[in-house]
Structures are given as structure tokens and as C-alpha cells.
Amino acid sequence: SPTDSSTAPSVLALAEKGLIQARGRGGWVVVGHGVTEQVQGPPSLTEWAANHGYVVTSNVLAARVRTATENEASDLRIEASTKVYELERVRMVEGIPLSLDLSVLHPRLIPTMTGVDFTSRSLYGTIRERAGLIASRAEVVIRALSASDRVAGLLTIAAGEPLLELHELTFDQYEEPFETSWLVNRGDRYAFATTLS
């Protein structure tokens, strides 16, 4: 709702704490607490969120078959000229953008992906149900970076805001790689927790 000068400082203080967010002419909305992902294997965000009482949806930006890049082909142990399935999504928790996810899947999964609407469907759940593959482990590289103009626009944050970037290579129960992915998560809404030994 509109604010007058007497309420502006308190509104700005709440916004700085991440408790409310401007929604253009719609005024301010209350936002939930951030998501901390406790990683104990390669989780499906959709299934993880359901276990914690969150609703996850996706804005699907790309769902297509294309030629693998050299790096993708190396990760997936295929020839560089091979076709792969690309799925790019903005993932939202309770309607608030959390991450931009780009998944590139092994060619053997292309028939599995045909006709699937990933607006609210789990990628790993779909792979498990349709191909019988279970994500058993993931090799993950994490780093901090600043949001580009494109990513900032998609995640409704300012350009230059902090992001947590994850490069993941996910393996099935047969120790074969089936997904290489690049994910960027809002620094104000996402934390990655794990145990090192």
C-alpha cells in the first residue's frame, strides 16, 4: 500500500531486513524467511520444499533439444556433436524467485522429457518415474558472484546483488552422469549447508 513520510523509514527498515519487498504499483508484500538447503545427496528442490511446507513453482524459460557444448559433452561423457536436453527455469518458493537453474541432460533422457510441463513438476521426480534413474550423488562447485542484468531481472533483484552459484554434475545409481547444471541463487534468500569429513 502507499506510504506517507511518517511510515517510510519503518518500511525501508523492513525492506533492508528482507522482511518485505516492493512489488511495483502493487505496493509492498511480506516475504518469507530464506531457504537453507541441507544437502545430504542431490535433492529435488520441489520434493525438498514439499517436505518443509513450501510451495515451489517454476517459470520455464527453455525446454528444448540442442547440441552439447564441449564442456557439457565432457561432463556427460558423450561426443561434442551429440544432442542433449536443456531445461532453464526460474524457481520460485511461495511465489518469490529463488534461483535461475539451467539443467543439461544426457541424450538418453530426451524421450523422457518430451511433453512434460515443468511449471510445478520435479525434474528428478520425472527422471525417476519415467526413466528409473535415481540421483545418487552430485559433484558441486560453489562460488559467489554478482547478478548480471539478465539474472537480476529474472530474479527481481538489482544488478550487482550477491548470488550463490553452483555448478553440479549429478550421477545416477549406476554411477553414470546424467545431468550437468548451472544454478544461481539469490544471496538474500538461499544458503547451502553441508557436512565436511
C-alpha positions in Angstrom: 0.0 0.0 0.0 1.2 3.6 -0.5 3.3 5.1 2.3 3.4 8.6 3.7 6.5 10.3 5.0 5.8 9.1 8.6 5.9 5.4 7.7 8.6 5.5 5.0 11.5 4.9 7.4 9.9 1.8 9.0 9.0 0.4 5.6 12.6 0.9 4.4 14.0 -0.7 7.6 11.8 -3.8 7.0 12.8 -3.9 3.3 16.5 -3.8 4.3 16.0 -6.7 6.6 14.4 -8.7 3.8 11.0 -8.9 5.5 9.1 -7.1 2.8 9.6 -6.5 -0.9 8.4 -3.8 -3.3 6.0 -5.1 -6.0 5.8 -2.1 -8.3 2.4 -0.4 -8.1 1.2 -3.3 -6.0 2.9 -1.8 -3.0 4.8 -3.9 -0.5 4.4 -7.6 0.2 5.6 -9.7 3.2 8.2 -12.3 2.1 9.1 -15.5 3.9 12.4 -16.4 5.5 15.2 -17.6 3.3 15.7 -21.2 2.2 18.6 -23.2 3.7 19.3 -26.3 1.7 20.8 -29.0 3.9 22.5 -31.2 1.3 22.6 -34.9 2.1 22.7 -36.0 -1.5 21.3 -34.5 -4.7 17.8 -33.3 -3.7 14.9 -32.3 -5.8 14.0 -28.7 -4.7 10.4 -29.5 -5.4 10.4 -32.5 -3.1 12.6 -30.9 -0.5 10.2 -27.9 -0.3 7.2 -30.2 0.0 8.8 -31.8 3.0 9.3 -28.4 4.6 5.9 -27.0 3.8 6.9 -24.7 0.9 5.3 -24.4 -2.5 7.7 -24.4 -5.4 6.8 -23.4 -8.9 8.9 -22.6 -12.0 8.8 -20.2 -14.9 10.1 -22.3 -17.7 12.4 -20.2 -20.0 13.6 -23.0 -22.2 12.8 -26.7 -22.7 14.5 -27.9 -25.9 16.8 -30.3 -27.6 20.1 -28.8 -28.7 23.8 -29.7 -29.4 26.0 -30.1 -26.4 28.9 -27.8 -25.8 32.4 -29.3 -25.4 32.3 -28.8 -21.6 28.8 -30.4 -21.4 29.8 -33.3 -23.6 32.9 -33.9 -21.4 30.8 -33.8 -18.2 28.2 -36.2 -19.6 30.8 -38.4 -21.3 29.3 -38.0 -24.8 30.6 -36.7 -28.2 30.5 -32.9 -28.6 28.1 -33.1 -31.6 25.5 -35.1 -29.6 22.1 -33.7 -28.9 21.1 -33.0 -25.2 18.0 -31.7 -23.5 18.2 -28.2 -22.0 15.8 -27.1 -19.3 16.1 -23.5 -18.0 13.8 -22.4 -15.2 13.3 -19.6 -12.7 12.5 -21.5 -9.5 10.1 -19.7 -7.1 9.4 -20.5 -3.4 6.0 -19.2 -2.3 5.9 -17.1 -5.4 9.2 -15.4 -4.7 12.1 -16.0 -7.2 14.9 -18.0 -5.6 17.1 -19.3 -8.4 17.8 -19.5 -12.1 18.5 -23.1 -13.0 20.0 -24.4 -16.2 20.0 -28.2 -16.5 21.5 -30.1 -19.4 20.5 -33.8 -19.5 22.1 -36.8 -21.1 20.8 -37.8 -24.6 19.2 -41.0 -23.2 16.8 -38.8 -21.3 15.4 -36.8 -24.2 12.4 -39.1 -24.8 11.7 -38.9 -21.0 11.4 -35.1 -21.1 9.1 -34.8 -24.2 5.8 -33.2 -23.3 6.5 -32.6 -19.6 5.3 -29.3 -18.1 7.9 -28.4 -15.5 6.0 -25.4 -14.1 5.3 -27.4 -11.0 6.8 -30.8 -11.7 10.1 -32.1 -10.2 12.9 -32.8 -12.7 14.4 -35.5 -10.6 11.0 -37.0 -9.8 10.2 -37.1 -13.5 13.5 -38.8 -14.3 12.9 -41.3 -11.5 9.4 -42.1 -12.6 9.9 -42.2 -16.4 13.5 -43.5 -16.7 14.0 -45.4 -13.5 17.1 -43.3 -12.6 17.8 -42.1 -9.1 20.1 -39.2 -8.4 22.7 -40.8 -6.1 25.4 -38.1 -5.7 26.5 -34.8 -7.2 29.8 -33.1 -7.6 29.3 -29.4 -6.7 31.5 -26.3 -7.1 30.2 -23.2 -5.3 31.2 -19.6 -5.6 29.9 -16.2 -5.0 29.2 -13.7 -7.8 27.2 -10.6 -8.7 23.9 -10.6 -10.6 24.1 -9.7 -14.3 21.4 -7.5 -15.7 19.6 -10.6 -17.2 19.7 -12.7 -14.0 18.8 -9.7 -11.8 15.7 -9.1 -14.0 14.6 -12.7 -13.8 15.2 -12.9 -10.0 13.6 -9.5 -9.3 16.8 -8.1 -7.7 19.1 -5.2 -8.5 22.0 -5.8 -10.9 25.2 -6.5 -8.9 23.3 -8.1 -6.0 25.1 -11.1 -4.5 24.3 -14.6 -5.8 25.5 -18.1 -4.8 26.5 -20.0 -8.0 26.5 -23.8 -8.1 27.9 -26.0 -10.9 26.7 -29.5 -10.4 27.4 -32.8 -12.1 24.8 -35.4 -11.0 25.2 -39.2 -11.1 22.6 -41.9 -11.1 22.6 -45.1 -9.1 24.9 -46.7 -11.7 27.5 -44.0 -11.2 26.8 -42.6 -14.7 26.4 -38.8 -15.1 23.0 -37.8 -16.3 22.9 -34.0 -15.6 25.3 -31.1 -15.7 23.8 -27.9 -14.3 24.4 -24.3 -13.5 22.3 -22.7 -10.8 22.4 -19.1 -9.4 20.6 -18.5 -6.2 19.7 -15.2 -4.6 22.1 -14.4 -1.8 19.4 -12.9 0.3 17.1 -16.0 0.1 19.4 -19.0 -0.1 22.0 -20.8 1.9 23.8 -24.0 1.3 24.6 -26.2 4.3 26.6 -29.4 4.3 28.9 -31.5 6.5 32.6 -32.0 5.5 34.6 -35.0 6.6 
